């Protein structure tokens, strides 16, 4: 089986598909034969442009806000109505805001809630919504984009580190709970070359690259390749994380 058809007849849903990691993931999944649902919150034009460029047929862009469980349910229903099944769910959506770890007052209750809703509760709610369809496929896969912040305690803010740690434990728990019909994997990058964290420009990325053993920051394609591997090469893995950080955590 060639790379172009290894995921043939699979439907992959990517929440956050119009973002940097999401776009690269949608591209790789489609290149390997999957039909892709690009979930977007505010990037409708980007999502529709992406769908138009993906190889293969049947791809579509659908709106979803992972802060709202009713929106997630509508997203699921629209995907199933259009394509009839879901085999792979990739959760790349999330948010953060830089706050120095020693500035306790700056990490307000509102920001904590926003970080946990988008990086933990929303991921869980999306999994909860799609779990029956993934189970029905008999070979379901969930891949969540976590972060090395979850086990290093170094990240954009303390709440973000906590939310990603919770996401890692979620993979452990659901890896057991949803087996054998569904596998659950996390992919944990370090600093990624996107605009995900506000205020982190090229100067910051260059500084991080110099302190990373492999001498560059993680690219969206690096993360997407790890996600693809979860769907292809790592078919006997579940409930664990794949670190993609060039040694940044060392």
N, C-alpha and C positions, 0 to 999 in steps of 0.2 A: 504494500500500500504506500503510495507516494504521499509527500507532505500535503499535496493539494487536495487529497480526499480522505485523510485520516479522521476528520470530524464530519464527514458526509452524513447527512440525515440528522445531525444534531442541531438543536436550537439553543443558542447561548444568549442569555440576557445579561447586559452589562449596565448596572446602575452607576451613574456618573460617567457614562460612555462618551460624553462630549468634552471631558477634561483631558489633561495631558496623558496620564496613564491609561485612562479609559479609551482614548482614541487609538493608542498603540495596540491595546488589547483587542479592540474590535477588528483592527486591521489584520492582526495575526490569526485570530480565530476564523475570520472570513477566508483568508488565504489558505487555510487548512481545511476548508470545506463546510464550516458551520454557517448556518443562517443566524444572523445577529440582530438582536433588538438593542438599539442604542437608547438607553434611558438618560434623559436630561432634565435639569430643573429650570435653568434660565438660558441655556445655550441652544435654543431651537434651531437657529440658522446654522450653527456649527454642526449640530447633530444631523440635520438634513443634508448638508453638504458632504458629511462623512459617509452617510448611507449611499449617496449618489456615486461615490468613488470606490466603494467596497467591491471586491470581485465576487461573482456569484449572483444569485437572485433571491428575492424574498425578504431582504433586510428592511427594517423599518425603524423609525425614530418615534419614541413615545415620551410624553412628559411624566415626571414623577418627582415628588418632594418626599424625601425619606424622613422629614420631620413630622409627616402627617400619615397615619396608618390608612386613612380612607383613600389618600392619593396612591399609596402603594397598592391597595386592593384594586383600584381602578386600572393601574398600570398592569398588574397581573392579568386582570380580566381582558384587557385590550390585547395583550400579547397572546393569550390563549385563544381568543376569538380569531385572531389573524393567522396563527401558526399551529394551533392545536396541541402543542406540547412544549415542555421546557426540560432540557437535559443538563444545562450548565448555568449556574448563577454566579456572576462575578460582582462583588461589591467594592467599587472603587470610590464611591462618594464619601465626602467628609468635609470638615472645616477645622480651622484653627486660627489662632492669633498670637503673635509673639508676646510673652510676658516673662520678664526675668524671674527665675525660680525663687529668688530671695525677696521679691516684692509681693508679699502676701496680700496686701490691700488691693493691688491692681487686679488680682484674680478674683473678680466679683462673682457673686452667686449667679447672675445672669449669664456671664461668660462660661462658667462651669457647666450650667445647664445646657447651653447651646453646644458646647464641645461634646458632652456626653450624649445628648440627643442625636447629634449628627454622626458621631463616631462609634457609638455603641448601640443605643436604643434603636436607631433607624436601621442599622445593619441587622439586628435581631428581628425587627418587625418585617423587614424584607424577606429574610429567611423564613420566618413564620408563614408569610403569605404564599411563598412559592414551594414550601416543603411538600405539600400533597402532590403537586405536579412533578417535582423532582423524584419523589418516591415512586410515582406511577411509571416513570421512565425505566426504573429498575437498575439504572446505572447513573444516578444523579451525582453531580459534583457542585459543591459550593467553594468558591475561592474568595477570601476576604483580603483586602489590602490593609495590612497592619503597619507596623513601624518598629525599628529597633529601639525607639523611645520606650516601647512597652517593657523591655527587659534591661535597658541601660539606665533609665531614669533621666536621660538627656534628650530634650526636645523643646518644642516651641513654648510650652508651658507645662506646669505640673498636672493640670487636668488632662491635657492631651496624652501625657505619659500614662496616666491612670486609665484613660479610656482605651488606649491601645493594649495595655496589660490585660484589661478586661476582655478585649477582643481575642487575645491569645487564649485566655482561659475558656472563653466561649467555644473556641475550636476544639479544645480538649473535651469539653462537656458534650457538645453536639456530635463530635466524632464518634463518641460512644452511643449517644441517644438515637442518632439517625441511621446508624449502620444496621444491616449491610447495604441497604438500597441507595444510601447517599453517603458520599465521602465529603469531608470538610477539611479544607486546607487554608492556611494563612501564608501570605507572602509579605516579608518584612524588609522594606528598603531602608536605606539611610537617607541622607539628603538627596532629593531627586531634582533633576534639572527641569523644573516646571515653575509656574508662578503660584503654586499652591499656598505657600506661606507668604503673606503680605510683607513687603519690605526687604525681602532677601534678594538682592540683585547679584550681578555677575561678580562683584568684588567678594561678596560672602562665599559664593560657590567656588571661586578660585582659591580662597583661603582654606575651605574645607577639603578641596582636592589635594592640596599640598600635604595635609595631615592624614590623608587616607592611604593605606598601604598600596592600593592599586592606582593611586595618583589621579583619580577623577571621581566626580560625583556620579551617582546612579542615574542612568537615563531612563525615560519611560519605556524604551524598547527592552532594557534589561529586565524591568518588572514584568512586562508583557510576555517575554520569553519564559520567565519562571511560571507565570500563570498558565501558559500553553503547556508547559511540561507537566503541570498538575493534571491536565486533561489527557495527556498522551503517554509520556514516559513513566510517570509516577503513579501508576494505576493501583498499586498495592500500598499506598500511603494514605493515612487519614489522621485527623486530630492533631496535626503538628504544623510547624512553620518552616518556611524556606527563607533563609536570610540572603538578601541580595543587596550588599552594601559595600563591596570592594574592600572588606575588612575594616570598615569604619568603626565597628563596635570593639575592636581589639585594643 
